[in-house]
Each structure stands twice: as structure tokens, then as C-alpha cells.
């Protein structure tokens, strides 16, 4: 396969993070590894508690209904397949804060509390109030990395973004108008390149990006279970469709980024 001219926005992505000397690094590394393993597990054939709740073309969303002290903490796993973009492009737009407002429909404000390295940030986000729940905020680290181990056969490359709640003394939970939510999220992307019979350079038409998105959100304070499940059922498909459509649109006239 002949690869076309590629762009590299920051060379240290995936080649050994500069975040390794940071106190958060052991947690970042551990959670990313665990979440990747978890994302790679299938949803089975309904036998292990995963129930499908959205099925639109290539996009499938599954949840497991779980409650802790009456609070909904349903794990979500979504799979999608989109054409014309790479795994890195998909992860780039999810990770980089300057694009977040373009696709994240529930966002009110996003503050970068710390730039640990070019591939690891700490964010404080406030989300729009969704009736009937009170307003939520989230404080989390976010890390993007290239995956080289255990790639599925036929995969050209794989990138992930993992987001996980953390703490900052200066921003204690539930101190203002918001209730703090706690989240663990992973976006796993794999590029598949259609083999060319000749040696002609590949184009966007030859690219497929396989996506797995997993999340667990602890709402942090009580919210009615049925309302919360209705919000998730509406918001997650909306997010994944909007997000993937946004990346396709952003990339279509740009050189392919591996
Ligand atoms: O993963 C997503 N976005 C990331 C970047 O913003 C990040 C953020 C996750 C926050 C998830 C919050 C979901 C709930 C927000 C709505 C508030 C409803 C109040 C009900 C009480 C909990 O990982 C995409 C997240 C898409 C969510 C639909």
C-alpha cells in the first residue's frame, strides 16, 4: 500500500509520551490499558447483560442497566463504522479542545486546567442543565495515544482517547451550582485501508474507520432513573452521529493524517 503525503501535527504523539514523569501518569497509563482491554471485549449475543438500544445503519449502541444506591450508572458501549477518515483524525478532533464546542452539544464551558504534555490535558467542563436534573460539571484528564499492541488483523493503525475523572484541591466537587459527575470514557479507533490492485496512492475512498466508544458516567447525585435513561437514550446517539459527521466534514478537503 502506498501512503500519500501525511501530516504530523505533533511528533511526540504515540512515540513515548512526555507525560511519563507527571504524578498522574501511573493512573493515566493504567486506566488507558484497562479501558482498551474492556473496549475490545465483544458485547456477546445478549447473554452477558448488554442490550442494544440504538441501531441505525452501522451505528449500534448497547447498555447494561446498573444502579448503585438507586443511581443509574449504566455502562455504555457503542460501535460505528465510518468511511473516509483515519483513526488518528477521529481521535484528534475528540481530543483537541479547540474543536470541542463544534460537536459537543451538552457543553457549556470547557477550561484547560493543565497541559501535562501535548497528548495529556486536565479539563474542567460545565455541561448544560438538562431538565429535570441539576447542572453537572466534570473534572477529568484526557489522553490520546497510538496503540501498537494486539491490533486486529487487517488493521492499519489504531489510536485511542481516554478520559477519566480526577481531583484538584482548587476545584472541589459540588462547591458551586454544579453537581460533579464522574466519568470513564474511551474512544478506540482503527483504520482499515482497502487494498489497491495497483500501487496507486490511497485516497479517502480507501479508508474506513472502525470506532468503539465506551462510557460510564456516575451522575454524582441523585437524579430520577427513568429521566436519566431517557436523556442517555437521546443524547448518546445524537453525540456519536454528530461527532463522526463533524470529523468527516473537517477532513474531506485536507490531506490524510495518519
Ligand atoms: O465523551 C464525550 N465527551 C467528552 C468531551 O466532552 C467527555 C465528556 C463527558 C461528559 C459526559 C457528560 C454526559 C452528561 C451530560 C448531560 C447532562 C445531563 C445531566 C444528567 C445528570 C447526569 O468524555 C461525549 C459525551 C456524550 C454524552 C451524551
Boltz pocket constraint, residues with backbone or C-beta under 6 A from the ligand:
constraints:
  - pocket:
      binder: B
      contacts: [[A, 94], [A, 100], [A, 104], [A, 106], [A, 125], [A, 127], [A, 128], [A, 129], [A, 130], [A, 133], [A, 134], [A, 136], [A, 138], [A, 163], [A, 181], [A, 183], [A, 185], [A, 217], [A, 218], [A, 219], [A, 223], [A, 228], [A, 231], [A, 232], [A, 235], [A, 236], [A, 239]]
      max_distance: 6.0
